[in-house]
Structures are given as structure tokens and as C-alpha cells.
Amino acid sequence: MTLAEDNGPERGGDDLLAAEYVLGVLPAEERQIASRRIDAETGFARLVDGWEVSLSPLAAAYPEIEPPASVKAAIDRRLFTSTATVATPTESRGGLWSSLAFWRGLTAAAVAALAIYIAVPALNPPVEQPQARLVASLAADGSDVKYLAVYDAAHHEVGLSHVSGERAAGKDFELWMIEGKNPPVSMGIIPAGATAHIVVSPAAQQKLAQGAVLAVSLEPAGGSPTGQPTGPVVAAGDLKSI
């Protein structure tokens, strides 16, 4: 298998579908279908549970960020000001809750509040705001090697969760970035273990942010001696926005 053969969409059937469901990157219709399958199919539900367990170590590396107190006040002000203009003193309780105009007004207020929640920290950030993350499910036909990769632009690193497949004795897995038709660029040897973090060089950061392809090849111990993949590509996938 060559890198050129693996530059297309990643494959993996239900296993990768479960991973994308856990990550929240599925379109709305596909997510609804997956949700129904979780309730109806025990096997698929187990795949989803397995991905939740596999991905949890990646989330543990990133602390929660407390939004500024001004956000809550802005949301309350916007919500209650908007809803107050919908109902009149003469409306009965039953009329208010059954009013289509009331619910439309409440929906508009909720959307506006969400916009405030997103915009206020950006306009007046108390700390540097984290940048977007990209995710890729790395797999290949005929290979049992699977990784889940998350590129964190704020920390300039790729986090890898090893899902399945083992390297042969005396061999190493090496991570590659593929941008269009350019030659693959090595991002380094993947350390053995359930999770790993690889620092991204400044030259590669912009390319990754634009959504490059990540691939894993099987190389001699210590990595490729030529600067290009010499062994088979055992997993690959496109980076996508979360």
C-alpha cells in the first residue's frame, strides 16, 4: 500500500463511525442515525463506549477554561429582556406557554445569548483563547493498526491515541504529514504506549491548520533512513475540524 492510495477519505466502517460520533463531527442526519443504532445494536454501542474510553486520556491533558463572569450576566440580560417584550400583562399563563410568538422570541433570544457567549470572550479575552482543534481517524484497508489523532494548534502538538495494532519486533511507527501532492514530511517516531504527543514544528503548523493528511508507516527502528517512507503505510486519515 502506498501513501498515494491512502490520501482519500479514511475507512473503517462502524468503528470509525463510532469514533466520529464520540468526537461530534458527524452531520446532523448521520448523528441521528448513529444515535438510534446505539439504542438498537449492542455491538455498535460497545464500539461507541470503547472510543469514549480511548479518547478520555486526550481530554485529560487539557484543563477546563472558566468563562468570565460577565458572560453569565450578558446572557441573563439578553434572555430576560427579550422574553419580556413578547408577553403582555393581559396574557394568561396558559396563553403564554401556548403562544407561538413567545417560543419564537425565546428561540431568538437563546441564539442571541449564544452569540454573546462566543463573542464576549473574543472581544475582551482575559487570557489567550485556545485555537481550533483538528481530528483524524487513522486506519487503512488490510491493516489492524488504528490511531486517533488530535492536532491542538494552541499547544502546537499532535496527540495520538493508540486504538489497535502492534508494531513488529525491531520496527517503529513513524508519523507523516502529506500536503496535497508534496512529498510526505516526517513528524517523528510515534512512541509506544496508549497515548503519545508529538510536537509540531513551526513550518508544519500552518499546513496542519489547513487540513493536511496524516499517515503512519512501518519503518526500521529509529525511523526512515531516507527521510521518506520506506515501509508500508498502515494507517492514514484526513484532519477535520471539530
C-alpha positions as CSV (number, residue, x, y, z in Angstrom):
1,M,0.0,0.0,0.0
2,T,1.3,3.5,-0.9
3,L,0.8,6.9,0.5
4,A,-1.0,7.9,-2.7
5,E,-3.5,5.1,-2.2
6,D,-4.3,6.3,1.3
7,N,-4.8,10.0,0.6
8,G,-8.6,9.6,0.2
9,P,-11.2,9.5,2.9
10,E,-10.4,7.2,5.8
11,R,-12.2,3.9,6.1
12,G,-13.1,1.7,9.0
13,G,-16.8,1.1,8.8
14,D,-18.7,1.1,12.1
15,D,-15.5,1.5,14.2
16,L,-14.7,4.9,12.6
17,L,-18.4,5.9,12.6
18,A,-18.4,5.3,16.3
19,A,-15.2,7.4,16.7
20,E,-16.7,10.3,14.7
21,Y,-19.9,10.1,16.8
22,V,-18.0,10.4,20.0
23,L,-16.0,13.3,18.6
24,G,-19.1,15.1,17.5
25,V,-18.0,15.6,13.9
26,L,-20.9,13.7,12.1
27,P,-23.5,15.7,10.2
28,A,-26.9,16.0,12.0
29,E,-28.6,13.3,10.0
30,E,-25.8,10.8,10.3
31,R,-25.6,11.6,14.1
32,Q,-29.3,10.8,14.5
33,I,-28.8,7.5,12.7
34,A,-25.9,6.6,14.8
35,S,-27.8,7.5,18.0
36,R,-30.6,5.2,17.0
37,R,-28.1,2.4,16.3
38,I,-26.7,2.8,19.8
39,D,-30.1,2.1,21.3
40,A,-30.8,-0.8,18.9
41,E,-27.4,-2.5,18.3
42,T,-25.4,-3.8,21.2
43,G,-22.3,-4.2,19.1
44,F,-22.3,-0.7,17.8
45,A,-23.0,0.7,21.3
46,R,-19.9,-1.2,22.6
47,L,-17.8,0.5,19.8
48,V,-19.0,3.9,21.0
49,D,-18.2,3.0,24.6
50,G,-14.7,1.9,23.6
51,W,-14.0,5.1,21.8
52,E,-15.1,7.2,24.8
53,V,-12.7,5.2,26.9
54,S,-9.9,5.6,24.3
55,L,-10.3,9.3,23.9
56,S,-10.6,10.2,27.5
57,P,-6.8,10.4,28.1
58,L,-6.5,13.0,25.4
59,A,-9.1,15.2,27.0
60,A,-7.4,14.9,30.4
61,A,-4.3,16.8,29.1
62,Y,-6.3,20.0,28.5
63,P,-7.8,21.9,31.6
64,E,-11.2,23.4,31.5
65,I,-11.4,27.2,31.0
66,E,-13.7,29.2,33.1
67,P,-15.7,31.8,31.1
68,P,-15.6,35.4,32.5
69,A,-18.4,36.3,34.9
70,S,-19.6,39.0,32.5
71,V,-20.8,36.3,30.1
72,K,-23.5,35.0,32.5
73,A,-24.8,38.5,33.2
74,A,-24.9,39.3,29.5
75,I,-26.9,36.1,28.8
76,D,-29.4,36.8,31.6
77,R,-29.8,40.3,30.5
78,R,-30.4,39.3,26.9
79,L,-32.7,36.4,27.7
80,F,-35.0,38.2,30.1
81,T,-35.1,41.5,28.2
82,S,-36.1,39.7,25.0
83,T,-38.8,37.5,26.5
84,A,-40.3,40.3,28.5
85,T,-41.2,42.1,25.2
86,V,-43.1,39.1,24.0
87,A,-45.7,38.6,26.8
88,T,-48.2,41.3,27.7
89,P,-49.7,41.8,31.2
90,T,-53.1,40.7,29.9
91,E,-51.9,37.2,28.7
92,S,-52.9,34.3,30.9
93,R,-50.3,31.7,31.9
94,G,-51.9,29.2,29.5
95,G,-51.9,31.6,26.7
96,L,-48.2,32.5,27.2
97,W,-47.0,28.9,27.1
98,S,-49.1,28.0,24.1
99,S,-48.1,31.2,22.2
100,L,-46.0,30.5,19.0
101,A,-44.7,34.1,19.2
102,F,-43.4,33.5,22.7
103,W,-41.5,30.4,21.7
104,R,-40.1,32.1,18.6
105,G,-39.0,35.0,20.7
106,L,-37.4,32.7,23.3
107,T,-35.6,30.9,20.5
108,A,-34.3,34.1,19.0
109,A,-33.1,35.2,22.5
110,A,-31.3,31.9,23.0
111,V,-29.5,32.3,19.7
112,A,-28.5,35.8,20.6
113,A,-27.3,34.7,24.0
114,L,-25.1,32.0,22.4
115,A,-23.7,34.7,20.1
116,I,-22.8,36.8,23.2
117,Y,-21.3,33.8,24.9
118,I,-19.0,33.3,21.9
119,A,-18.3,36.9,21.1
120,V,-17.7,38.4,24.6
121,P,-14.5,36.4,25.4
122,A,-13.2,37.1,21.9
123,L,-13.7,40.8,22.2
124,N,-12.3,41.1,25.7
125,P,-10.3,37.9,26.4
126,P,-9.0,37.6,30.0
127,V,-6.4,35.1,28.7
128,E,-5.2,33.9,25.3
129,Q,-8.0,32.0,23.7
130,P,-7.3,28.4,22.6
131,Q,-7.3,27.8,18.8
132,A,-9.3,25.2,16.9
133,R,-8.5,21.5,17.1
134,L,-8.5,19.1,14.2
135,V,-9.1,15.4,14.4
136,A,-8.3,12.4,12.2
137,S,-9.2,8.7,12.4
138,L,-6.1,6.9,11.1
139,A,-6.8,3.5,9.5
140,A,-6.2,1.6,6.3
141,D,-7.7,-1.4,4.4
142,G,-5.9,-4.6,5.2
143,S,-4.3,-3.2,8.4
144,D,-5.3,-3.6,12.0
145,V,-3.4,-0.5,13.1
146,K,-5.6,2.3,14.2
147,Y,-4.9,5.7,15.8
148,L,-7.0,8.7,16.7
149,A,-5.0,11.9,16.1
150,V,-5.9,15.3,17.5
151,Y,-4.0,18.4,16.4
152,D,-4.1,21.1,19.1
153,A,-3.0,24.4,17.5
154,A,-2.8,26.2,20.8
155,H,-0.2,23.8,22.2
156,H,1.5,23.1,18.8
157,E,1.2,19.3,19.1
158,V,-0.5,16.2,17.8
159,G,-2.0,13.9,20.4
160,L,-2.2,10.3,19.4
161,S,-4.4,7.6,21.0
162,H,-3.4,4.1,20.0
163,V,-6.6,2.1,19.3
164,S,-5.3,-1.2,17.9
165,G,-2.5,-3.0,16.1
166,E,1.1,-3.6,17.1
167,R,4.4,-2.8,15.5
168,A,6.7,-5.7,14.5
169,A,9.8,-6.5,16.5
170,G,12.7,-4.2,15.6
171,K,10.3,-1.8,13.9
172,D,8.8,1.7,14.7
173,F,5.7,3.6,13.6
174,E,6.5,6.9,12.0
175,L,4.0,9.8,11.6
176,W,3.9,11.7,8.3
177,M,2.2,14.8,7.1
178,I,1.0,14.9,3.5
179,E,0.0,18.3,2.0
180,G,-1.5,17.9,-1.5
181,K,0.9,16.3,-3.9
182,N,4.0,17.4,-2.0
183,P,6.4,14.8,-0.7
184,P,5.5,13.4,2.8
185,V,7.1,15.3,5.7
186,S,8.1,13.2,8.8
187,M,6.7,14.4,12.1
188,G,8.7,11.9,14.1
189,I,8.7,8.4,15.5
190,I,5.5,7.5,17.4
191,P,6.4,6.4,21.0
192,A,5.0,3.1,22.1
193,G,2.1,3.3,24.5
194,A,-1.7,4.1,24.7
195,T,-1.2,7.8,24.1
196,A,1.6,10.0,22.7
197,H,2.2,13.6,22.0
198,I,4.4,14.9,19.1
199,V,5.5,18.5,18.9
200,V,4.7,20.2,15.6
201,S,7.5,22.3,14.0
202,P,6.6,25.9,13.1
203,A,6.9,25.1,9.4
204,A,4.3,22.4,9.7
205,Q,1.8,24.2,11.9
206,Q,0.2,26.3,9.2
207,K,-0.1,23.3,6.8
208,L,-1.8,21.2,9.5
209,A,-4.2,24.0,10.3
210,Q,-5.4,23.9,6.7
211,G,-6.3,20.2,7.0
212,A,-3.5,18.0,5.8
213,V,-3.4,14.2,5.7
214,L,-1.7,12.3,8.4
215,A,-0.2,8.8,7.7
216,V,1.6,6.2,9.7
217,S,4.2,3.9,8.1
218,L,6.1,1.0,9.5
219,E,9.8,1.8,9.5
220,P,13.1,0.3,10.8
221,A,13.9,1.0,14.4
222,G,14.7,4.7,14.7
223,G,12.7,5.8,11.7
224,S,13.1,6.0,8.0
225,P,16.8,6.2,6.9
226,T,15.9,8.2,3.7
227,G,13.6,11.0,5.0
228,Q,10.8,9.4,3.1
229,P,8.5,6.4,3.9
230,T,10.3,3.1,3.2
231,G,7.8,0.7,4.7
232,P,4.1,0.1,4.2
233,V,1.5,2.7,5.2
234,V,-0.5,1.0,7.9
235,A,-2.9,3.9,8.7
236,A,-3.9,7.3,7.3
237,G,-6.7,9.9,7.5
238,D,-7.7,13.5,6.8
239,L,-7.7,16.1,9.5
240,K,-11.1,17.6,10.1
241,S,-12.4,20.4,12.2
242,I,-14.1,19.5,15.5
